[in-house]
Amino acid sequence: MTAYTATVTVRLKRGVLDPEAETTKQALERLGFELEDLRSADRFEVDLEADSADGARERADEMAERLLANPTIHDYDVEVAER
């Protein structure tokens, strides 16, 4: 078994209301920053042991599907790195 860190980034799908991002976008614009769009995201770092990077990715995908993200309203990405 090898030690991995799986980073799961969860964000709302485009078109889903994101009040946190909208408030932050307005504040940045008041500070003089020009931006087209802003989306908020949650990032989870999971330390785990697996036989391979693919195995670690599969486990992290399952975690995202079952708990970390709601597939109806969220998109997510999984990145895996050996520790």
C-alpha positions as CSV (number, residue, x, y, z in Angstrom):
1,M,0.0,0.0,0.0
2,T,1.1,3.5,-0.8
3,A,0.2,6.8,0.9
4,Y,-1.7,9.3,-1.2
5,T,-3.4,12.6,-0.8
6,A,-6.6,13.0,-2.8
7,T,-7.7,16.6,-3.3
8,V,-11.5,16.9,-4.0
9,T,-12.7,20.3,-5.2
10,V,-16.5,20.7,-5.1
11,R,-18.2,23.6,-6.8
12,L,-21.8,24.5,-7.8
13,K,-22.7,23.7,-11.4
14,R,-23.0,26.7,-13.7
15,G,-26.5,28.1,-13.4
16,V,-27.0,27.1,-9.8
17,L,-27.4,30.1,-7.5
18,D,-24.2,30.8,-5.6
19,P,-24.9,33.6,-3.1
20,E,-21.4,33.4,-1.5
21,A,-19.7,34.0,-4.8
22,E,-22.1,36.7,-5.9
23,T,-21.5,38.7,-2.6
24,T,-17.7,38.2,-3.0
25,K,-17.8,39.3,-6.7
26,Q,-19.7,42.5,-5.8
27,A,-17.2,43.3,-3.1
28,L,-14.2,42.7,-5.4
29,E,-15.9,45.0,-8.0
30,R,-16.4,47.7,-5.4
31,L,-12.6,47.4,-4.7
32,G,-12.0,48.2,-8.4
33,F,-11.4,44.6,-9.7
34,E,-12.9,43.8,-13.0
35,L,-14.1,40.2,-13.4
36,E,-16.4,38.3,-15.6
37,D,-17.6,35.7,-13.1
38,L,-16.7,34.2,-9.8
39,R,-17.6,30.8,-8.4
40,S,-16.9,29.5,-4.9
41,A,-15.6,26.0,-4.1
42,D,-14.9,23.7,-1.2
43,R,-11.7,21.8,-1.2
44,F,-11.2,18.5,0.8
45,E,-7.8,16.9,1.2
46,V,-8.1,13.2,2.1
47,D,-5.0,11.2,3.2
48,L,-5.4,7.6,2.4
49,E,-3.6,4.4,1.5
50,A,-4.2,2.5,-1.7
51,D,-2.5,0.0,-4.0
52,S,-2.2,2.6,-6.8
53,A,-3.0,6.2,-7.7
54,D,-6.0,4.9,-9.7
55,G,-7.3,3.1,-6.6
56,A,-6.9,6.2,-4.5
57,R,-8.8,8.2,-7.2
58,E,-11.6,5.6,-7.3
59,R,-12.0,5.8,-3.5
60,A,-12.0,9.6,-3.6
61,D,-14.6,9.6,-6.4
62,E,-16.8,7.4,-4.3
63,M,-16.4,9.7,-1.3
64,A,-17.4,12.7,-3.5
65,E,-20.4,10.8,-5.0
66,R,-21.7,9.6,-1.7
67,L,-21.1,12.5,0.6
68,L,-18.8,15.4,-0.4
69,A,-20.8,16.5,-3.4
70,N,-24.4,16.4,-4.5
71,P,-24.2,15.4,-8.1
72,T,-27.5,17.1,-8.9
73,I,-26.0,20.6,-8.1
74,H,-22.3,20.1,-7.8
75,D,-19.4,19.4,-10.1
76,Y,-16.2,18.0,-8.6
77,D,-12.6,17.3,-9.5
78,V,-10.3,14.8,-7.9
79,E,-6.5,15.1,-8.0
80,V,-4.2,12.4,-6.4
81,A,-0.6,12.8,-5.4
82,E,1.7,10.4,-3.6
83,R,2.7,11.5,-0.2
